[in-house]
Amino acid sequence: MPRPKSANGRTGRPPVTSRAQILAAARQLIDRDGWEKLTVRRLAAELGIGPTTLYHHVRDKEDLLLLLLNEYVGQVPPPELPSDPAERIVVSATTMHDALSAWPWALEILTVDGFLGRLDDSARWIVELVLAAAVDAGCTPEQAVHVFRSIWYYTAGEILVRAHSAHVRGDDGQPLDRTLLANLKATQLPHLASVANKWSVLAAEDNYEPALRAFVTGLLAQPGR
């Protein structure tokens, strides 16, 4: 069955003029093939247009990923915040953690200082929540920045380690740390050897929130804050 002609007489899909169409197609490609396989050329082919046409909307792959990230974070519903400032930081950071855990690839473009300037205002609201809570807890604005950056490093590191660890296995199919820790010598590393057979199980436990709560308590209790 022949394809219908467009208004300019060409056959095929209509030209893409909507950013929403571009981002929807990019999300579909990432979900299907992984973010590493996303390129401007592949996306253009998915949309049925030429790469030159798509370059009118996005500069490159990184620009495309930033557009996706801004749209995604902007759609995350704000959490219900408790009155206690420290708990507000915990809730805000946990919201950030849970959102990015679903899209760990986003951290590949966010794990650089200065990433905040690459986001839209619609994606910066979680940072604002943490800063406001830190100030309410007694921090100066400058100290609140350090609180956020410390929490961000912990959060980003936790997500990246879990995302990368999911693909790393030993020759026996077991987690790599379990394989490598099996032959530890107790005389040289007695404490590590005592928990070596439990390490993989313990490392797989989700203790982000309780550890975060302890971390926040320590940050806000620093002398000279």
C-alpha positions as CSV (number, residue, x, y, z in Angstrom):
1,M,0.0,0.0,0.0
2,P,1.6,3.3,-1.0
3,R,2.4,5.9,1.6
4,P,0.3,9.1,1.5
5,K,2.0,12.2,0.1
6,S,2.7,15.1,2.4
7,A,1.7,18.6,1.7
8,N,5.0,19.3,-0.2
9,G,4.5,16.3,-2.4
10,R,7.0,14.0,-0.8
11,T,6.0,10.5,0.3
12,G,6.8,8.9,3.7
13,R,6.5,10.1,7.2
14,P,5.7,13.8,7.8
15,P,8.7,16.0,8.8
16,V,9.3,16.3,12.5
17,T,8.7,19.7,13.9
18,S,8.0,18.9,17.5
19,R,10.6,18.5,20.3
20,A,8.1,16.2,22.0
21,Q,8.2,13.8,19.0
22,I,12.0,13.9,19.0
23,L,12.3,13.2,22.8
24,A,9.7,10.5,22.7
25,A,11.5,8.7,19.9
26,A,14.8,9.0,21.8
27,R,13.3,7.5,24.9
28,Q,12.0,4.6,22.9
29,L,15.5,4.0,21.4
30,I,17.1,4.1,24.9
31,D,14.5,1.8,26.4
32,R,15.0,-0.7,23.5
33,D,18.7,-0.6,22.8
34,G,20.4,1.3,25.7
35,W,21.6,4.9,25.9
36,E,25.0,3.9,24.5
37,K,23.4,3.1,21.1
38,L,21.6,6.4,20.8
39,T,23.1,8.6,18.1
40,V,21.7,11.5,16.1
41,R,21.8,9.4,12.9
42,R,20.0,6.4,14.5
43,L,17.4,8.7,15.9
44,A,16.9,10.4,12.6
45,A,16.4,7.0,10.9
46,E,13.8,6.1,13.6
47,L,11.9,9.3,12.9
48,G,12.2,8.9,9.1
49,I,14.1,12.1,8.5
50,G,17.6,13.0,7.5
51,P,20.2,13.8,10.1
52,T,20.6,17.3,8.8
53,T,17.0,18.0,9.6
54,L,17.4,16.7,13.2
55,Y,20.5,18.8,13.7
56,H,18.2,21.8,13.4
57,H,16.7,20.7,16.7
58,V,19.7,19.2,18.6
59,R,23.4,20.0,18.4
60,D,24.7,16.5,19.2
61,K,24.1,13.4,21.4
62,E,25.0,15.2,24.6
63,D,22.5,18.0,23.9
64,L,19.9,15.4,23.2
65,L,20.5,13.6,26.5
66,L,20.3,16.9,28.4
67,L,17.0,17.7,26.8
68,L,15.8,14.2,27.8
69,L,17.0,14.7,31.3
70,N,15.5,18.1,31.8
71,E,12.2,16.9,30.6
72,Y,12.3,13.8,32.8
73,V,13.4,15.5,36.0
74,G,10.9,18.3,35.4
75,Q,8.1,15.6,35.4
76,V,9.1,14.1,38.7
77,P,6.4,14.9,41.3
78,P,7.7,17.0,44.2
79,P,7.6,15.0,47.5
80,E,5.7,15.8,50.6
81,L,8.2,17.5,52.8
82,P,8.3,17.2,56.6
83,S,8.8,20.2,58.8
84,D,12.2,19.1,60.2
85,P,15.0,20.5,58.0
86,A,17.2,17.5,58.3
87,E,14.4,15.2,57.3
88,R,13.5,17.5,54.4
89,I,17.1,17.0,53.1
90,V,16.7,13.3,53.4
91,V,13.4,13.2,51.6
92,S,14.6,15.5,48.8
93,A,17.8,13.6,48.3
94,T,15.9,10.3,48.3
95,T,13.6,11.7,45.6
96,M,16.6,12.6,43.5
97,H,18.2,9.2,44.1
98,D,15.1,7.3,43.1
99,A,14.5,9.3,40.0
100,L,18.1,8.9,38.8
101,S,18.2,5.2,39.7
102,A,15.6,4.7,37.0
103,W,17.9,6.5,34.5
104,P,21.5,5.7,35.6
105,W,22.8,6.7,32.2
106,A,22.0,10.3,33.1
107,L,24.8,10.3,35.6
108,E,27.3,9.9,32.7
109,I,26.6,13.5,31.8
110,L,26.0,14.8,35.3
111,T,29.0,13.5,37.2
112,V,31.1,16.7,36.5
113,D,31.3,19.9,38.6
114,G,29.3,22.6,36.8
115,F,26.5,20.2,35.8
116,L,23.9,22.5,37.5
117,G,24.5,25.1,34.8
118,R,23.6,22.6,32.1
119,L,20.1,22.0,33.5
120,D,16.9,24.0,33.1
121,D,15.1,25.6,36.0
122,S,12.5,22.9,35.7
123,A,15.2,20.3,36.7
124,R,16.9,22.3,39.4
125,W,14.0,22.2,41.9
126,I,15.5,19.3,43.9
127,V,18.7,21.3,44.4
128,E,16.6,24.2,45.7
129,L,14.8,22.0,48.2
130,V,18.1,20.7,49.7
131,L,19.6,24.2,49.9
132,A,16.5,25.7,51.5
133,A,16.4,22.9,54.1
134,A,20.1,23.3,54.9
135,V,19.6,27.1,55.4
136,D,16.6,26.4,57.7
137,A,18.9,24.0,59.6
138,G,21.3,26.9,60.4
139,C,23.7,26.7,57.4
140,T,24.8,29.8,55.6
141,P,24.0,29.7,51.8
142,E,27.7,28.8,51.2
143,Q,27.6,26.0,53.7
144,A,24.3,24.8,52.2
145,V,26.2,24.4,48.8
146,H,28.7,22.1,50.5
147,V,26.0,20.1,52.1
148,F,24.3,19.6,48.7
149,R,27.6,18.7,46.9
150,S,28.5,16.1,49.6
151,I,25.1,14.5,49.3
152,W,25.3,14.6,45.5
153,Y,28.7,12.8,45.5
154,Y,27.3,10.1,47.8
155,T,24.1,9.7,45.8
156,A,25.7,9.7,42.3
157,G,28.4,7.3,43.5
158,E,25.9,4.9,45.0
159,I,23.8,4.8,41.8
160,L,26.8,4.4,39.5
161,V,28.3,1.6,41.5
162,R,25.1,-0.4,41.6
163,A,24.4,0.2,37.9
164,H,27.9,-0.9,36.9
165,S,28.0,-3.8,39.4
166,A,24.9,-5.3,37.9
167,H,26.9,-6.2,34.7
168,V,30.1,-7.5,36.4
169,R,30.3,-11.2,37.0
170,G,33.1,-13.7,37.6
171,D,33.7,-16.8,35.4
172,D,31.4,-18.8,37.7
173,G,28.5,-16.3,37.1
174,Q,28.7,-15.0,40.7
175,P,29.3,-11.4,41.6
176,L,32.9,-10.5,41.0
177,D,33.7,-9.5,44.5
178,R,32.4,-12.8,45.8
179,T,34.7,-14.6,43.4
180,L,37.8,-12.6,44.3
181,L,37.2,-12.6,48.0
182,A,36.8,-16.4,48.3
183,N,40.6,-17.0,48.7
184,L,41.5,-14.2,51.2
185,K,44.1,-15.2,53.7
186,A,42.8,-14.6,57.3
187,T,46.3,-14.1,58.6
188,Q,46.8,-11.0,56.4
189,L,43.3,-9.5,56.3
190,P,41.5,-11.1,59.3
191,H,38.5,-8.7,59.5
192,L,37.8,-8.8,55.7
193,A,38.2,-12.5,55.6
194,S,35.7,-13.0,58.4
195,V,32.9,-11.4,56.2
196,A,34.2,-12.4,52.8
197,N,31.5,-15.0,52.2
198,K,28.8,-12.5,53.2
199,W,30.2,-9.5,51.3
200,S,28.1,-9.9,48.2
201,V,24.9,-10.3,50.1
202,L,25.7,-7.3,52.4
203,A,26.8,-5.1,49.4
204,A,23.5,-5.9,47.7
205,E,21.4,-4.6,50.6
206,D,19.7,-1.2,50.0
207,N,20.9,1.0,52.8
208,Y,20.9,4.3,51.0
209,E,18.3,6.1,53.1
210,P,19.6,5.1,56.6
211,A,23.2,5.9,55.6
212,L,22.0,9.2,54.0
213,R,20.2,10.1,57.3
214,A,23.4,9.5,59.3
215,F,25.4,11.4,56.7
216,V,23.0,14.4,56.8
217,T,23.1,14.4,60.7
218,G,26.9,14.5,60.5
219,L,27.0,17.3,57.9
220,L,24.7,19.5,59.9
221,A,26.5,18.9,63.2
222,Q,29.9,20.0,61.9
223,P,31.7,22.6,64.2
224,G,31.6,26.1,62.8
225,R,28.5,25.5,60.7
